[in-house]
Amino acid sequence: MQVTLNLPDDLVSQLAPLEDKLPQILQLGLRELNAGAQVGFTGAAEVLEFLATLPSPEEIITLRPSETLQTQISALLEKNRTQGLTTDEEQTWQQYQYLEHLVRIAKAQALIKLKQQAS
């Protein structure tokens, strides 16, 4: 497939040296765009981006949800308690549960590393 785009000159100058990587750049950009549009993904993105920086074990252990993420979680918990969740909200809740599982694994690994360093 061939696509023709009209791009600003400054963007063209940035892309010119990466011409052979344009399909990958577009694919990654679309993935990022789609991820940002998903319900509840913002909080998960914060945590995953933090973990992607390869933080120290101490930083991992002190990781706490942002105020925004905590507010989203609390709202879902309250709604589940009082009214029940919609299908979309249930899916979001499951994403948060999986995210919590990943963070617990990261914290457990961080504790192991700290104990090994202390030995």
Residue pairs with C-beta under 8 A, 6 or more apart in sequence:
7 15
15 22
15 25
18 25
35 41
35 45
36 42
36 45
39 88
39 91
39 92
40 72
40 91
40 92
40 95
40 96
41 95
42 68
42 69
43 65
43 66
43 68
43 69
43 72
43 73
43 96
43 99
44 95
44 96
44 99
46 66
46 68
46 69
47 63
47 65
47 69
47 99
47 102
47 103
48 99
50 63
51 60
51 102
51 103
51 106
55 63
57 109
57 110
57 111
57 113
57 114
57 117
58 110
58 114
60 106
60 107
60 109
60 110
61 107
61 110
61 111
61 114
63 103
63 106
63 107
65 73
72 92
72 96
73 96
76 85
76 89
76 92
76 93
76 96
79 85
79 89
80 89
80 93
85 93
